[in-house]
Amino acid sequence: MNMKKVELLAPAGGYETMVGAFNAGADAVYLGGSKFGARAYADNFDEAQVLDAISYAHLHHKKIYMTVNTLVKEREFSELYDFMIPYAEKNLDGVIVQDFGVMKFLRDEFPNVEIHASTQQTVTGVYGAKLLKDLGCCRVVPARELSLYEMKAIREKADIEVEAFIHGAMCYCYSGACLFSSMVGTRSGNRGRCAQPCRLPYKIAGSNRKEEYPISLKDMCTIDLIPELIRAGIDSFKIEGRMKKPEYAAGVTSLYRKYIDLYYKEPDKEHKVSKEDMDILKALYLRTGISDGYYHRHNGREMVTVSSPAYNGTSEEVSKMIKEKYLGYEKKIKCDIYCDLTAGSAAKLTMLLKDNSGIVCEVSGNEVRQASNRPMDEKSIEKQLRKLGNTPFEADEVIVSINDNGSGNGIFIPVSELNEYRRSLCEKMLNMLLDSDTGKKVREQGNGNGSDSLEVTESKVAKPEKRKADFHVLVRSMGQLRVVLSFLDGNFGEKKIGRIYVDSNLLLGEDKDDVLNNLKTAGEAGVDVFVALPYVTREEKIDGTSDIITLINICKAGNLRGLLVRNLEQLGYLRDNNYLGKVICDYGVYVWNAESCKLLSECAKGDFGVDEISVPYELTIHEAKDVTVSIKRFSDIPVTYNVYGHVPMMISAGCIKKTTDRCSGKTGSVHSENIHMIDRMGNDMVVTTDCRNCYNVIWNTDPTVLLGKMKTIEDIGIFDHYRIDLTIESGNDTENVLESFIHGKAFEKKNYTTGHYKRGVE
């Protein structure tokens, strides 16, 4: 068991919610500022409110964590320093971060502020967590999909703090891997603006089932699992809900506080959650039905709100009870005040805190005079000293000592003077408690350069040279591979296929030898072959890291050049094992700004290093140009730009086939099926079940096709490679795509999109 008690972390969309959460027993609160937060539609805090929140929390021995957990575009990056400096100077406790560049910048500029890796970083195992620790994080918020066993392994083997969700709404997709809302509109989950398409109805093609909600998860409620979660070593219990009302945050916090405290008081006793308490939780804005999340299961129909994703709403009776108990007031710090008024000596006021801290504060004033007319009495002085008003303090005992040195006339002190002493006493104690001077050291501890730290020494090139890019093609089926290999014959001038990515499942199945024999054709044509690793790597029944070992050995035997890395777990594993082949980071290892690329360069260890990066799907061509130009000023690392493919809109541990039909029973085998999911507009989305790694991929209905934009892209001339991703295409579709991009023929498919080429995301 942990020696220190678990932290209870509550959400706050506004100041009132924060105060209510603390009143209800939260140890810490996470909140968003006016920028860079992944809940753009919450009330959020302006600068003054955040600063007040930090002060309030620290006075009561609580903590404030700020969400700076969106991906940041190159042009926005210069705003980050000015945004953060007031909070760092105020001793903000921690920052929850998704963007690698933001992580590097905050680590270097504000070393006094803890960095917590957001669940948006999709941490799925020990190796990703260890990598983040080496890069400057002291805490990770792993993917919500992890089991209790996996959470415990991260805590013990990576030796990093673990913050885990225990209550609230659940995303269907691995956080950070969802592009659904982004692709169907412009509201990106990576920018805090998710439109929640998972909560909409869909119909499964070919079934007799009516329209349902197969990708809408029930809300999580783990209050029954508190003893298990504590014993697993989790450091912080996180409640979801920055978009929800103060009553929700306070009510949920109070009940988890109750059962956490009961456990620590009697850890060997079973404390069953009462029906009354469970009814209160269910009455606090929970979605239809609840589950205890993924802690004891990989997925299941019982986790899904198949019939309706609606909320139950909040009981008026429960809401009223919570308001009266936790909302509408701020906690005060109890203190005793001692007042010594001796004629001929300086007035003296002393404050002693009653929190067992032993903190004492004292102020002195003018010389106390003997009264000439109406002497002051102890009762009237006490009354004035109790008027602590809007200060954080509340007087318990006020002890007034009056001494007129035997004159019999009593003493006199102007009320205005007494009030000033009281104000000075409170202000001095407040400054002592907040240690306000320490914030001024922030600039000295960091680089102190602010935006200037983003300037680079153009030691290589002042302006990137125009490049002639080749095409890289990713294949997921044997049929696609054969067609691609047929395009290696002949001379197509500058437009040539320079690399083939082969999906890992092709090399782990029964047809492995056939695949490798076919790939010899690529080697003979001088085309490099790389293995595309799975979208998710976990250590469950099927250990994804052991698959990586197998694939590395296959690469060595088949003279394959390297690996396409899709996530942090893979990157961390390869780094720890000093992988010697080429490492290409896919779009999901997000590089939205040049600082992100700099952090990835820090992953180098021994002979291991990142060799290439890919432009994320959500950047416009101009934003992609911005970040690539910035990168080329300090690095010659190659950059790949995707020009064709069905975008993977969701990667989910959930299985739509299992939810609407039944599991194929082939978990762990190289088996996949395509299911068709129809939305309200009649759009047909293919869902691929990856049984070996037990996840679903929901592909965009229409492929992103930038064939008509190629002249503009080529004229820009900054990308090293163009990538074509073949996912659900048949052999004929594959031929059509390659004929268009390689031979310059017209593209035959009628329905396609240009994705975020111009449209971008908010």
N, C-alpha and C positions, 0 to 999 in steps of 0.2 A: 504494500500500500504506500501511496505517496506520503512523505513526511509532512508536506504542506497541504493544506486543504484545497480542494478544487475551487476554482474561480467560477462564479455564476455571472455570466455576461448577457446583458439585456440590450435590446434594440431601442433606439430613440430617434424618431423622425422630427422631434421638436423639443424645446426646453421643458415644457410641462411633462412630457413623457419621460424625459431623463430623470427629473426630480421624483416622479411617481415610482419609477423603477428602483431608484436608490431607497426610497421610503419602504419599498416592498422587500428589500433585502439583496439587491444586486450588488456585487463587488465591483463591477465595471460596466461601462456602457459604451457601445459603439455607435457612432453618429457620422453624418456626412456634412461637409461644408458646402460652400456655394459652387464649387467646381470639383471635377475629377472623381465624383462618387457614383457608385453603381446603382443608385436609386434616384434617378433624376427627377422622378415625379413625387418624391416624398417632400414634406415641408422643408426639411433640411435647416441648417443653422447658418446665419450670416456670421461674419468674422467676430463681431462683438459678443454674440451668443456663445460661440465656441469658446472664446476666452473666459467668459463668465462660467461656462460649464466646467472648464478645467479648474478654475478657482474653487468652485463649489465642491467638485469631486475631491480635490486634494485636501480641503478643509475637513472633509469627513472620511479621510483615509480610503478614498475610492479612486478608480482609474477611468481615464477617457481614452478610447482608441478612435482614431479618425479613419474613415474609409477613403483612401485615395486609390480606388481599385478599378479604374477604367483603363483601357488602352489609350495612350496619348499620342496624337499625331505630331509629326515633326514641327509643324508651324505653331503648335500650342505649347511646346516644351518650355519655351522661354518664360512662360507665365508661372511656372511651378515654384521657382525660388521665392518670388514675392508673395505667392499664396501661402507658402509654408512657414516663412520666417517668423510671423507673429506667434504661431502656435508652438514652434520649437523653442522660442524665447520664453514662452509661458510654461515650458516643461510638459508638453503633451507626452502622454505615456507611450503611445505606440501608433503606428500607421499600418493599415491593412492594404496590401499592394498586389496588383496583378501584373502590371507592366514591368518588364525587366529593366528598361531604361529608367523608369521612375525609381525602381528599387536601388539601382546603382547610384543615382543622383542623391537620393535621400541618405543612403549609407555614407556617401562621401561628404555631403554638405552638413548633415545634421546627425552626427554620431551619437548624440545624447538621446535620440528618439528610437525606440525599438521598431524593428521592421518585422511585420507578420505577413507571411505569404497567404494570400487570399485563396479561398476555395476555387476561384476563377483560374488559378494556376494548374488545376487538375492534378494535384499530387495524389498518386495512386500506390505509392510504395516507399520502401526504405531508401532506395537509391536517389529518387527525386528529392526526398526530404534532406538527405545528407548533402546533396549538391547545393540546395538552397541555404543550408546552414553555412557551408563553406563560402557562399557568396554574400553572406551578411544577415540572413534571417535568424531570429531567435525563436520563432514560432511558426508552425504551419497549420493551416486549416485544410485538412485533407478533403478529397472528394467525398461527398455525402454517401456515395455508393459503397464505400469500404465497410467490410465486416469489422466486428469488434476485435477479432484476431489480428486483422491487418493494422488497425489503429494501434493496438498494443505493440506490434512489431516495430512500427515507426517510432513510437516513444522510447522503446528500449534500445533498438539497434542504431537509430539515427541520432539518439541522444539530443533531441530537440523537443521543445514544448509542443503539445498537440491541443488544438482548439477544435472541438467537435460540435456539430449541430445536434441539439437534443429535442427541439420542438419547433413546429411551424411548417410553412409551405415547402413543398419538395419540387425541384425541377425534374423533368423527365430525362433531360439530356445531362451528360457530365458537364458541370459548370465550366465555362470557358471554351467548350467545344460546340456550342450551339450557335448556328447561323440562320436558324429558321425565321425568326422575326426579322432579321436583317435582310434576308433574300426575298421575302414576300412583301417587304415595305422598305423603310429606311431606318427602322427602330432597332438598333443593335443591342443585344444583351451584353455585349462587351463594353457598351457605353452607357449602361444603366437605363436603357429605354425599351426593354423587352415588351412586345405586344401580347405575349402569352398565347401563341397559336396552339400550344399543347392543351389549352383548356377548351378548344373548339371541338365540335362533333366531326367524326369521320366514319366512312363505311368501308369495310373490307371487301374488295372485289371478289366475286366468285362464291361468296358465302350468302346464306339466307338470313344473316343477321341484319337487323335494322341499324340505322345510324347510331353510333355510340361515342364514348369518350375514352378510346383505348390508350391515349398517351397523357392522361391527366391523373397524376398521382394523388393519393390521399395525403392529408397533412400528417406530419410526424408527431408522435407523442410518446416519450420514453420515460415518463415519470416512474413506471414500474421497474425500469432497468437501472435506476440510480446506483444501487450497490455494485452492480457489474461494471458500470462505466467508471466508477471511482476506482475499483480494484484493478481495472485495466490500465490505470495510470494516466488517464486523460487529465490535462491540466486546467482546461477551461470548458465549461458547458455553455454553449451558445444558443440563444433563443432567436429564431428568425422573426422578422416583422417590422422593419423600419417604416413600412407604408401603413402600418396599422395604428389604431387609436391608443391613447394613453391607458385606457382601461385594460386593454389586451396585455400590454407590456407589464403593467403593475400586477394584474391578476395572475398571469402565468408565472411571473417571477416569484410572487409570494408563495405559491404552492410548491414550486421546485425548491425554494429556500427552506420551506418547512421540512420536506423529506430529506434534503441534504443534511440539515442539522440533526434530524432524528438519527440518520445513519451514523454520523460522527459521535453522537452521544452514546449510542448503543450499537456498535458495528456488528455484533454477533446476533442481534435480534432481527427478526423479519418484521419490517414495517409495511404492512399492506396498505395501499392507497385506498382511502375510504371511498365509498360510493358517492358521498356528498362532495368530496374534493374532485373526483373524476367528473361529476356532473357540472361542476363549476368550470373546469377546463373545457369541456365540450360546449359549454355555453359561451365561451369566449372566442367567437369568430373562427371556428374551425370548419374546414371543408367537410362535405358529406362523408362521414366515416373517417376513421383514423387508423394509422398503423404505427409500428415501432421502427419503421424505416428498414434500412439494409443491414442492421447490426447482426441479425441472425439468418439472413437469406440473401441470395444473389438477386432475385426478382420474384415476381408472382402476381397472379391476377388479384390476390387479396390486397395488394398495395394500390390498386387502380380504382378510381371513381368511375367505373364503367358506365353507370346509369346517369350520373350527373356530377358536374364539377362545382356545383353551387355551394356557397357558404351557408351555414346554418344561421348566421347572424349572431348578435350578442343579446343575451337575456337582459331586459331592462332592470330586473330585480338584482341580478348579479352586478350589472354595471353600476347601479346606485350604491350597492354595498362597497364596491371597490373605490368608487369616488370618495365616499365618506371616510374610508380607512387610509387611503394612500395618496390621494390627489388634492391639489389646491393649497398645499402648504409646503414650506421648505423646512428641513430639519435645522435646528439650532444647536450650537455647541454650548453645553452647560458649563457655567463657570461660577466661581465665587469672587466677589469684589470686596477689597478691604480699603477703607478710606481713613487716613490718619490726618487730622486737622489739629495741629498744635500751634497755639498763638506764638508768634515770633519765629516759627520754623516754616520751611517750605511745605506746601500742601503735597501730600503723597497719595497716589492711587495705585493699587496692586490688583492684578487679575490672576487667578489660579484656575487652570482648566481642571474639570472634574472627570477626565477620561483616563485617569491613572498614568498620564504621560509625565506629570510633574512639571509641566511648562508654566513658568511664571513670567509675568511682564509687569513692569513698573514705570510710571511717569511721575515727574515732580513738577510743581508749579510755583507760583509766587508765594511770598511770605504770608502766612495767615495772620489777619488782624484781629485785635480784640474788638468786640462789638461796642458801639457807642450808643446804640439805640435798641434795635430789635435783634437779638442774637439768633443764629441759626440753630435749629434743633435736629436731632438725629433722624427723626421721621421724615422731615421735608428733604433732607440731603439724600436719604435712601431712595425716596421717590424719584428724585432727579437721576440718580445713578442707575436706576432700573430701566430708564427709557433708552433701551438699546436699539429700538426701532428696526431699521432695515439692515442692521449689522448681522453677521452670522452668529452672534452670541446671545445667550439667554442667561440672565443672572438667577442663580439659585439662592445663595445667601449673600446679602450685602451687609457688611459689618462696618459701622461708622464709629470711629473713636474721636471724641472731641475733648480738647484739653486747653483751658484758658489760662493755665499756669497760676491758678489760685486767685485770679483777679475777681472772680464772681460775676464778671460782665458777659461771659460767654465769648464766642468767636463769631466773626462775620466773613463770608466769602460771597462775592457776587454770583448769582445763578448762571449768568453767561460764562463766567470763568469756570465754574464747576462743569458746565456742559462741554466746554472746550477740552477740559482734562479728560472727561469721559470719552469724547470722540478721539482724542489722541491715544488714549489707552487702547481702544478697540483697533485703531489703525495700526498701532505698533504691534499688537498681538497678531493681527492679520498678516502683516508683512513677515513676522517671524515664522508663522505657520506655512506661508506660501514660499518662503525663501526667495523672494522676488529678484534678488541680485543674481541668482545662478543662471537665469535666462539670458543675461547679458554675455555669458561666456560662450554662447552658441556659435557666434560668428568666428570666435577665436579657435574653437575646436574643429570646425569644418574647414573647407578650403577658403570659405569666405568670399568666393568669387561670384556667387549667384549665377546669373545668366552668362557671365564671362567664362565660367567653367566649361560652357558648351562650345567655346571657340576652339578650333583645332589648328595645329601647326601643319600647314600644307606641305609636308616634307616630300610627298610623292608626286601628286599632281594638283595643280590649282583648278583645272577644269578637266573632268573625265573625258578621255578620248572616245570618239564614236566607235561603238563595237558592232561586230557582225556576229549575231547570235545563231546558234544551231537549235534544233528541236530535240527535246527529250520527251519520250513517250512512256506513260505508265500503263501497264496491262494487269488485268485481274482474272483473265481466263485464257485457256489454251488457244481458243479460237482467235482471240484478239492478238495473241503473241504470233501465231502463224502469219496472220495478215501483215503485222508490223515487219516481220522478218522478210516478207516478200518485197517490201519497199526498200530494202537495203541494196537491192541489185540496181545497177545503173547509176548514172551521174545526173544529179538534179541541180548542179551548180551550187550556189550558196545555201540553198534550202535543203538541208540534209538532216538526217536523224543521227545525232551524236551520242545518244545514251538511251538505254531502255531500263525502266524500273519494273521489276517483277514482284507482284504481290507475294508476301511471305507464304500464304496458304498454298500457292502453286509449288513451292519447294518443300512443303511439309507433308504433302499428300502422297497417295500411291503413284501418281504420275511424275514424281520428282525426277526420275532418271530420264524420262521422255522430254521433260522440260529442259533439263541440262543439255541433253543431246541437241535439241533445237537451238539452244543458246550458243552453241559452238559456231553457228552461222554468223551470229552477231560478232563474235570474236574475230572470225576470219575476215569480216568486213571492216574491222577496226572500230567497232562500236562498243563502248563500255556498257557493262551490265551491273546494275545495283539492285539490292533487295529492298522493297518497301516494307518496313515493319508495320505491325498492327496499329490501329488508332489508339488502343488502350493496352497497357501492359500491367498485369497484376500477378501476385503470388497467391493463387487459390488452389483449387483441385488441379488445374493445369497451370504450372508455373511458367509465366510468360518470359521470365529471365532465362530459364533453361532452353526455351525455344530460341532465344537470341544466341545462346552458345551453339546450338545446332546449326543455325543459319550462318554463323561466322565460320564454322567448319565447312559448310557447303560452299561458302564463298571461296575459301582457301582451295578446296578440291577442284572447284569449277572455274578458277581464275576470275571470279567476279570481283569488282573493284571496291564495293563498299555498301553502306546502308543509308536508306532514307529514314531519318528519325522523326517520329510523330509526336513525342511527348517527353516530359522531363525525366520520367522513370527510365526510359531507354537511354537518354543522354547521360544521366547519372551512372547507370550501370556500365556503359561503355567507358566512361571516364575512370571509374573505380578499377576497371579491369584492363586499363591501358590498351584499349582497342587500337590496332595499327592501320586498319583500312580507312578509306575515305568516309567522312561523316557529313551528310547533307541534311540540314534542318528543313523540314517541311513547313508549310504555311502556319500550322498550329503551334509551332514554337515561335510565338509572335515577335516580329520585328517591325513595330510601327514607327520607330524613331532610331536615329543613329546611336543613341546611348544604349539601346537594347543590344545592338551589335557589339558594342564595346564590352558589355557584360558577358555575352556569349564567348567572346575571345578570352575571358578570364577562366572559362571552363577548361582551358588547356592544362594538361597534366602529363608529364612524361612525354611520350610520343603521341598522346591523344590530343586532338583539337578539332574544332568545327571548321570544315573546309568550304562550305557553301551555305547560303541562306535563301529563303524563298519569300516573295512578297505576299503579305496576307490578302485574302480575298476581298476584304471590306474597304480597301483603299481605292480611291479613284486613281486614274492614270497620273494626274497631277500630284497627288499625295505620294504615289509610288515613286514618281520622279524625284520629289523633294527628299525623301528618305534615302533613296539610292545615291543621289548626288552627294548628300552629306556623308554617307558611308564611304564613297569612293575618295573623299578628301583625306581620309586617314587610313584606309585599308584597300587592298586589292582583292578582297574576298569576292568571289563570283556571286552574282545575284540572279535568281530565276524568277520569271514572270509567267503565270498561268494564262494561257490563251484559249483553252478549251477544256470543258468537263462539266459533268453533272456535279454540282457542289454538294458535299455531304452536309446536310443541314442539321442533322442531329446524330450524335453517337450516344447510344443509351445502353445502360445495363439492363434496362427493361426489355422484354421480348413481346412484340405485338402478336406473334403467332401463339405464344404461350397464353397470352391474355385472352385472345379471341377464339382460339382453337385448343391446341394442346402442344406441349413441348415435343420436339422430334425425338428426344432422348439421345441425341448425339453430341451432347456437350463434351468438349475436349477433342472431338474428331474434326478433321478438315471437311466440314460440311456446311453448305449454305443454301438458302432458299430465297427466292424473291417473292415478296407479298406485295399486292397493290392496294394502296390506301387512297381512297377518294375523298376529297374535301367538299365543302358545301358548294363550291363553284364548278364542281365536276373535274377538277384537276387530278390527274392520276400520278401519285408519288410511289415510286418503287422503294420498298423497304427490304434491305438485305440482312438476313440473319447470319451472323458469323458465329458458328457453333463452337469452334475451337476456343475462341476467346470470350464467348458468351456475351456478345453485344449486338445490337441492331444499328444499321446505318440507314437513315432516311435521306434519300437523294432528292434533289430539287427536280420538279416535274420536267422542266426544260433545261437543256444544257446551256452553259455560258459559252458563247461563241464570239470571239473577237476577230474573226476573219476579215470583216470589213474595216477593222481598225488597224490592221497590220502595218499599212504604209505609215500611219502616224506613229505607231509604236517603234517601227524601224527607224524612222527619221529622228526620233528622240535619241536612239542609239546608246542607251545607258545600260541595258540589260545584257547579261552574258548568255542566257539561255531562255528559250520559250518552252513551256511545258504543256503537253497534251495529256490529259488524264482520261483514260478509257475505263469506264466503270461498269455500266449496265448495257453497253453497246453490243450488238450482235456482230458477227463477222462482216456482214454487208454494211452496217453502220460504221464500223471501223474503217472499212475501205473508203467510204464516202468522206469521212473526216480527214484521212490522210491524203486522199486525192485533192481535197480542197486546200489544205495547208501546205502540202509538199509540191503538188503539181499545179496548184493555182486554179483548179476547176471550181465551178459554182457549187455552193453548198446546197444539198438537196432538201435537208430537213426544214420544214416550214416554221415550226414553233421553236424558238430559242430566245435567249436573253443576252444582253451584254453585261449583266450583273451590275457590279458597282463601278464599272469603267468610268461613267460620268456621274452617276447618281449619288454615290457615296453613302455614308451613314451619318446620322445626327451626332 
